[in-house]
Amino acid sequence: MIRYHRDISEFDIRKRMIPVPKASSHTSPPKIEVQNAAEPRMQRPLRIALFGFGTVGSSVARILAESKPRELELTHIFNRGVARKRVDWTPESVAWSDDADAVLASDADVIVELVGGLDPAGAWVRRALEAGKSVVTANKKLIAFQGIALERLAAARGGHIKYGAAVAGGIPVIPGLEQGLAGDRIERIDGILNGTCNYILSGMQEGAEYAPVLADAQAKGYAEADPTEDVGGFDARAKLAILMRLALRVQVDPEGITPRPITTVTAVDFSYARDLGCTIRQVARAQQTSGELAATVGPMLVDLRSPLAWSQGTENMVILRGHYGGDVVFSGHGAGGHPTAVAVVSDLLALAHGSRRVEIPSAPAQVGAEFEVPHYIRFLVADRPGIVAAITSALAEEQINIRAIVQKPGYPADALPFVVTVEPCKSSALKRALAKVSGMDCMLVEPLDLQMLE
């Protein structure tokens, strides 16, 4: 189910984790430019060439074959080693090919790029746009790193590039930003943008450790054989960069956002988080305040009453805070062939109907500010006197106040986990404090520091 909510104050009238800001009467609405588009072209259907016949590509073909939209005609399918991909349920008129050059030179009106990555996908997309064709893609990496240049190329050659499937799969967050929320000024983004990480952390919430849950995700096709792009936060980082351009109207280099992996989170952390009334999710967040831009991706403690805590399995969720409209929540299945294919086909139908595109202006920016939030710090030590004193002293030197110290019974003294939570502080200050104690001979592993969303 896809849920699209206005004003998350409905979720918990006792305490809202993300309060709805009041609208200001002193700030002018953002400038919006509407790009003229051609009249809807219904003389013949758009000819569609699919690049990539994997999980998403085959789902796109399936939707087109079963729904038979009169505005769209699947004419070409490209895939390397195409013979092993061929199926018998597509129209007989479809040309199957492993020659990318031939398909790019064909009479297809739209190239649907579902191969992913920067190369060779980027070269194919540029060639299609240079030839005046339009492109629909789910390639978040390509759009995050080269989206601005590709949009300019498309406009110069009379084509279009649409990428509604690049973030949150079948959840219409990109169309929502381009159309439904274009009149607002978004000030903050909080999102669960990676289904693989959400599946793993949801499983660990039930008491399992990271390794077996990852193996289960891989067996079910939710995680790659090499899951680094997902669990390391790089996938969510690319998606956040796209959302920042559309929502916060800033063009950032994704490399300027430092991701943190979920691999250091253990079942012990979920046990402590539960005692604190929280769970743990990989969250991508960005905020612009008084011209200062902050952005980060990583595992964070989320209050159990927050909508972000409700996202289970491979679901995605995005919460956007608008200056005028308050908070809007998008949630649903963000991963998988069919949900992502729905977004792709929706973009194709928009092109077929000559939909007018809202041109949202954005400007280059750098991520330089830090979030000032509470932190959860988990230590694993060989117990001895003086450990807590050393930690509190290091924190005090950085002007960081302790909120609580929590130690659960039942763990051996030679491998004792305990948690310190601190009042809102900058990550850089906390990093300096932890550097002073992490080298102590009693520390069995590096202390784990997680932001706490409030």
C-alpha positions in Angstrom: 0.0 0.0 0.0 1.2 3.5 -0.8 0.3 6.0 1.8 0.4 9.7 1.1 -0.3 11.8 4.2 -0.5 15.5 4.9 0.4 16.7 8.4 1.7 13.8 10.4 0.3 15.4 13.6 -2.6 13.0 13.0 -0.4 10.1 14.0 0.2 10.9 17.6 -1.6 13.8 19.2 0.3 13.3 22.5 3.7 13.9 21.2 4.9 14.6 17.6 8.5 13.6 16.9 8.5 16.0 13.9 6.3 19.0 14.8 4.4 20.8 12.1 5.8 24.4 11.7 3.5 27.3 11.5 3.3 29.1 8.1 5.0 32.4 7.9 3.3 35.4 6.4 6.6 37.3 5.9 8.3 35.1 3.4 7.6 35.2 -0.3 6.7 32.0 -2.1 9.4 30.3 -4.1 9.8 31.2 -7.8 8.5 28.5 -10.0 8.9 28.3 -13.8 6.7 26.2 -15.9 8.3 24.7 -19.0 6.1 24.7 -22.1 5.5 21.3 -23.6 4.1 20.2 -26.9 0.4 19.4 -27.3 -0.6 15.9 -26.3 0.4 13.6 -29.2 -2.2 11.0 -29.7 -1.7 10.4 -33.5 0.3 7.2 -32.8 1.6 5.5 -29.7 5.1 6.3 -28.4 7.6 3.7 -29.4 9.4 2.3 -26.4 12.9 0.7 -26.3 13.8 -1.1 -23.1 17.5 -1.1 -22.1 17.8 -3.9 -19.6 15.5 -6.8 -19.1 16.3 -7.7 -15.5 13.9 -7.5 -12.5 12.6 -4.0 -13.3 12.8 -4.2 -17.1 10.8 -7.4 -17.3 8.2 -5.9 -14.9 7.9 -2.9 -17.2 7.4 -5.1 -20.2 4.9 -7.2 -18.3 2.8 -4.1 -17.4 2.8 -2.9 -21.0 1.9 -6.4 -22.3 -0.9 -6.9 -19.8 -2.3 -3.4 -19.6 -1.9 -2.6 -23.3 -2.0 1.2 -22.9 -3.0 2.6 -26.3 -0.5 5.5 -25.9 2.6 3.2 -25.6 4.1 0.5 -27.9 7.0 -1.6 -26.8 9.1 -2.0 -29.9 12.6 -3.0 -28.8 14.3 -4.8 -25.9 18.1 -4.6 -25.5 20.1 -6.8 -23.2 23.5 -8.4 -23.3 23.2 -12.0 -24.1 19.6 -11.4 -25.1 18.9 -14.9 -26.2 18.8 -16.1 -22.5 16.4 -13.3 -21.6 13.8 -13.8 -24.4 10.2 -14.6 -23.2 7.1 -15.6 -25.2 4.6 -13.2 -23.6 5.7 -10.0 -25.3 4.1 -8.9 -28.6 5.6 -10.7 -31.6 6.5 -7.3 -33.1 9.1 -6.6 -30.4 12.6 -6.6 -31.7 15.1 -8.3 -29.3 18.7 -7.2 -29.6 22.1 -7.2 -27.9 23.3 -4.4 -30.2 22.9 -1.1 -28.3 24.0 1.0 -31.3 21.2 -0.5 -33.4 18.5 0.1 -30.9 19.7 3.7 -30.3 19.6 4.3 -34.1 16.1 2.8 -34.3 12.8 4.6 -34.7 12.1 4.3 -30.9 10.8 7.6 -29.4 11.8 6.8 -25.8 14.7 4.9 -24.4 13.9 3.3 -21.0 17.3 2.9 -19.3 17.2 0.2 -16.5 20.8 -1.0 -16.6 22.0 1.2 -13.8 25.4 2.7 -13.0 27.3 5.5 -14.7 28.8 3.5 -17.6 27.8 2.4 -20.2 24.3 3.5 -19.2 25.3 7.2 -19.1 26.8 7.1 -22.6 23.6 5.4 -23.9 21.4 8.1 -22.2 23.5 10.9 -23.7 23.4 9.5 -27.2 19.6 9.1 -27.0 19.1 12.6 -25.8 21.5 14.0 -28.4 19.4 12.3 -31.1 16.3 14.1 -29.8 14.8 11.0 -28.1 13.4 11.2 -24.6 14.7 9.0 -21.8 13.0 7.4 -18.8 15.3 6.0 -16.2 15.4 4.5 -12.7 19.2 5.1 -12.4 19.7 7.1 -9.2 23.5 7.2 -9.5 23.4 8.7 -13.0 20.8 11.3 -12.0 22.6 12.1 -8.7 25.9 12.7 -10.4 24.9 13.9 -13.9 21.2 14.8 -13.7 21.6 18.6 -14.2 23.8 18.1 -17.4 21.4 15.5 -18.8 18.4 17.7 -18.2 20.1 20.6 -20.0 21.0 18.3 -22.9 17.4 17.0 -23.2 16.0 20.6 -23.2 18.6 21.7 -25.9 17.6 18.8 -28.2 13.9 19.0 -27.7 13.5 15.8 -25.6 12.8 15.0 -22.0 14.4 13.0 -19.3 12.2 11.6 -16.5 13.3 9.7 -13.4 10.4 9.2 -11.1 11.6 5.7 -10.4 15.0 6.8 -9.3 14.0 7.4 -5.6 11.7 5.3 -3.5 10.6 3.0 -6.4 6.9 3.0 -6.8 6.3 5.8 -4.2 5.5 9.0 -6.2 7.8 11.3 -4.2 9.5 12.8 -7.2 6.3 13.6 -9.0 4.9 14.9 -5.7 7.8 17.3 -5.4 7.6 18.4 -9.0 3.9 19.0 -9.0 2.0 18.7 -5.7 4.6 20.4 -3.5 6.2 22.8 -6.1 4.4 25.7 -4.5 5.9 25.1 -1.0 9.5 25.7 0.3 10.8 22.4 1.7 13.1 22.9 4.7 13.8 19.4 5.8 14.0 15.8 4.5 13.9 12.6 6.6 13.8 9.4 4.6 14.2 5.6 4.6 15.4 5.2 1.1 17.0 1.8 0.9 14.8 -1.3 1.0 17.7 -3.7 1.6 18.8 -1.9 4.8 15.3 -1.5 6.0 14.7 -5.3 5.6 17.9 -6.1 7.5 17.3 -3.7 10.3 13.6 -4.8 10.6 14.9 -8.4 11.0 17.4 -7.4 13.6 14.7 -5.6 15.5 13.3 -9.0 16.3 16.6 -10.1 18.0 18.7 -11.5 15.1 22.3 -10.5 14.3 23.3 -8.8 11.1 25.0 -11.7 9.2 22.1 -14.1 9.2 19.6 -11.4 8.3 21.8 -10.3 5.4 22.1 -13.9 4.2 18.3 -14.2 4.3 17.9 -10.9 2.3 20.4 -12.2 -0.3 18.5 -15.5 -0.6 15.2 -13.6 -1.2 16.8 -11.3 -3.8 16.6 -8.2 -1.6 20.4 -7.8 -1.3 23.2 -8.1 -3.8 26.0 -10.7 -3.5 28.2 -7.6 -2.7 25.8 -5.5 -0.6 28.3 -2.6 0.0 26.4 -0.1 -2.1 23.3 -0.6 0.1 24.6 -1.4 3.6 27.4 1.2 3.2 24.8 4.0 2.6 26.0 4.9 -0.9 22.7 4.0 -2.6 20.7 6.1 -0.1 23.2 9.0 -0.5 22.6 9.2 -4.2 18.9 9.3 -3.7 19.2 11.9 -1.0 21.2 14.1 -3.4 18.4 13.9 -5.9 15.8 14.8 -3.3 17.9 17.7 -2.1 17.9 19.2 -5.6 14.2 18.9 -6.0 13.1 19.7 -2.4 15.7 22.0 -0.9 16.7 23.3 -4.4 20.4 22.8 -3.9 22.8 21.0 -6.2 25.2 19.0 -4.1 28.0 16.6 -5.0 26.9 13.3 -3.5 30.5 12.7 -2.5 30.1 15.6 -0.1 27.6 13.6 2.0 29.4 11.1 4.3 27.5 7.9 4.6 27.8 5.6 7.6 27.3 1.8 7.3 24.7 -0.3 9.2 27.2 -3.1 9.6 28.4 -2.0 13.0 24.9 -2.2 14.5 24.2 -5.4 16.6 21.3 -7.0 18.3 22.5 -5.5 21.6 21.9 -2.0 20.1 18.3 -2.9 19.4 17.8 -4.2 22.9 19.1 -0.9 24.4 17.1 1.1 21.8 13.9 -0.6 22.8 14.6 0.3 26.5 14.9 3.9 25.3 11.6 3.7 23.4 13.3 3.6 20.0 14.2 1.4 17.2 17.0 1.7 14.6 16.6 2.6 10.9 19.0 3.7 8.2 17.9 7.3 7.7 18.8 9.8 5.0 18.3 13.4 6.2 19.0 16.9 5.0 18.1 20.3 6.3 18.6 23.9 5.3 18.5 26.5 8.1 19.5 30.2 7.7 21.5 29.3 4.6 23.4 26.4 6.3 23.1 23.0 4.7 23.4 19.7 6.6 23.0 16.2 5.2 23.9 12.7 6.4 23.0 9.0 5.8 23.4 6.3 8.4 21.7 4.1 11.1 19.9 6.3 13.7 17.7 5.8 16.7 14.1 6.6 15.8 11.3 7.0 18.4 8.8 4.2 18.2 6.0 6.8 17.8 7.6 8.3 14.7 6.3 7.3 11.3 9.8 6.3 10.3 9.7 3.5 12.9 6.6 2.0 11.2 8.4 1.3 8.0 9.0 -2.5 7.8 10.7 -4.9 5.5 11.6 -3.4 2.1 9.3 -0.4 2.5 10.5 3.1 2.0 9.3 6.4 3.6 10.0 10.1 3.0 8.9 12.9 5.3 9.1 16.4 3.8 8.7 19.5 6.0 7.3 22.4 4.1 7.5 26.1 5.2 3.9 26.7 4.2 2.2 23.2 4.0 3.8 21.5 7.0 4.8 17.9 7.0 3.9 15.4 4.2 4.6 11.7 4.4 5.1 9.4 1.4 5.3 5.7 2.2 5.0 2.3 0.5 7.0 -0.3 -1.3 10.1 1.4 -2.6 11.9 -1.6 -3.9 11.2 -4.5 -6.2 10.3 -5.0 -9.9 6.6 -4.2 -10.0 6.6 -1.1 -7.7 9.5 0.4 -9.6 8.0 -0.5 -13.0 4.8 1.3 -12.0 6.8 4.5 -11.7 8.6 3.9 -15.0 5.3 3.3 -16.9 3.8 6.4 -15.2 6.6 8.5 -16.6 6.0 7.0 -20.0 2.4 7.8 -19.9 3.2 11.4 -18.8 5.4 11.8 -21.8 2.7 10.3 -24.1 0.2 12.9 -22.8 2.7 15.8 -23.2 2.4 16.6 -19.5 3.7 20.1 -18.5 6.8 19.9 -16.4 7.5 22.2 -13.5 11.0 23.5 -13.8 12.3 23.8 -10.2 15.3 26.2 -10.0 18.3 25.0 -7.9 21.7 26.4 -7.1 25.1 24.8 -6.4 25.7 24.3 -2.7 28.1 22.5 -0.3 27.2 20.4 2.7 29.0 22.2 5.6 26.7 22.4 8.6 26.2 19.7 11.2 23.0 18.4 12.9 22.9 19.2 16.6 21.0 16.3 18.0 21.2 13.8 20.9 23.4 10.8 20.4 23.4 7.2 21.5 26.9 5.8 22.3 27.4 2.1 22.8 30.7 0.9 24.4 31.9 -2.7 24.7 34.6 -3.1 27.3 36.5 -5.4 29.5 35.2 -4.0 32.8 37.5 -2.3 35.3 37.2 0.8 37.6 37.5 4.2 36.0 36.0 3.6 32.6 32.9 5.8 33.2 35.0 8.5 34.8 37.2 8.7 31.8 34.3 8.9 29.4 32.5 11.6 31.4 35.7 13.6 31.6 36.3 13.4 27.8 32.7 14.5 27.2 32.9 17.3 29.6 36.0 18.7 27.9 33.9 19.1 24.8 31.1 20.7 26.7 28.8 17.7 26.1 26.2 16.9 28.7 25.3 13.3 29.6 21.6 12.5 29.5 21.7 8.9 30.8 24.0 5.9 31.4 22.4 2.5 30.9 23.8 -0.9 31.6 21.7 -4.1 31.2 22.4 -7.0 33.5 23.3 -10.5 32.2 26.5 -9.7 30.3 30.0 -11.0 31.2 32.5 -8.5 32.7 35.1 -9.3 30.1 32.7 -8.2 27.3 30.3 -5.7 28.8 28.1 -3.5 26.6 26.7 -0.3 28.1 25.2 2.9 26.6 25.7 6.6 27.2 23.2 9.0 25.8 24.1 12.7 25.5 22.2 15.9 25.0 22.2 17.6 21.6 25.7 18.2 20.3 27.6 18.4 17.1 29.0 15.1 15.7 32.5 16.7 15.3 32.6 17.5 19.1 31.5 14.0 20.0 34.0 12.5 17.6 36.8 14.4 19.4 35.6 13.2 22.8 35.4 9.6 21.7 38.9 9.7 20.2 40.2 10.4 23.6 38.8 7.2 25.1 38.6 4.8 22.2 42.3 4.0 22.6 41.9 2.8 26.2 43.1 -0.8 26.6 39.7 -1.8 28.0 37.8 -0.9 24.8 37.2 -4.1 22.8 35.7 -2.3 19.8 35.3 1.3 18.6 32.4 3.0 20.4 29.3 3.1 18.2 27.8 6.6 17.9 24.3 6.9 16.5 22.2 10.1 16.1 18.9 10.1 17.9 16.0 11.7 15.9 13.7 13.9 17.9 
